[in-house]
Amino acid sequence: MTVLMEVKNLSTRFHTEDGIVHAVNGISYALHEGETLGVVGESGCGKSVHALSIMGLIPQPPGEIPTGEVIFRGRDLLKLSKNQQRLVRGAEIAMVFQDPMTSLNPVLTIGRQITEALKLHLGMDNEQARARAAELLTMVGIPSARERLDDYPHQFSGGMRQRVMIAMGISCNPQLLIADEPTTALDVTIQAQILDLVRRLRDKIGMAMIWISHDLGVVAGLADTVQVMYAGYIVERGPVKDVYADPRHPYTIGLLGSLPRLDQKNDRLYSIEGAPPDMRYLPKGCPFAARCPYRIAKCDENPSLLPVAGGSPEHISACWVDVRNKEVKHESSYA
């Protein structure tokens, strides 16, 4: 498969009155054309910040991207000017944000907000843009689409607003769509409808997708690859089936163990003890060590991501311990 985007050693931090917050800490990965990547982890692990960094939406200051490259179709997005980044956003990479209630401008009609990108990136005139906007609203399941172009966001339900956001995201047929927890504010019925819609649109357009979520169940049914983040680091990554069936990082094991399952009748759900580290004062070693039941002395050093023993080459984990066999990995593995 052809690599569409490659993230190399990306770091993002924020300067605050209380100190420097290290939100993303040197992450690297590749995304292939047509691939759906699920990014999971608890709140504050860097999922959304890493996506905003890719999109060039980190406010500077207080934000800063001290290291990293984001190579997209041969260009480093981080080195583009603000105007060049604006031309990429929407046309080649689009983003659907978490809360449709606040992502749409309340004083502009839906039609105005959809047609803006069509005029900017595709050079359409007003009539062409309105026709395309109505087509997009129909595509995402909004009835009487042409009539609704002149409605305002408050005249739409939460689910309908998220459909509008998705219509805006796919309006210029981007090669990559980033969705930042787009179903979090919706009830489960609407959530299922939105997920089905996204699957159909993804397959129809053939775009790659980064789906950011804390819902492991949603990622299991949507993504090809899953990436687990903790304290700004990637701690495990691999094909969804491999990671879910055979998790190799203690944090991933804890996340999956905390999900209720129909095939198990435990009285209590598993919980991960302790709390995430303060992102102003990151530990020098493994960021999960303080909460880890497998902790050893070697955890004072932060391990690299390497292929897991007995797994597929794409399944990588950052842990000194082979948790499946409860053995310490040989140091030469990390040489």
Order of alpha helices (4+ residues) and beta strands (2+ residues): beta-beta-beta-alpha-beta-beta-alpha-beta-alpha-alpha-alpha-alpha-alpha-beta-alpha-beta-alpha-beta-beta-alpha-alpha-beta-beta-beta-beta
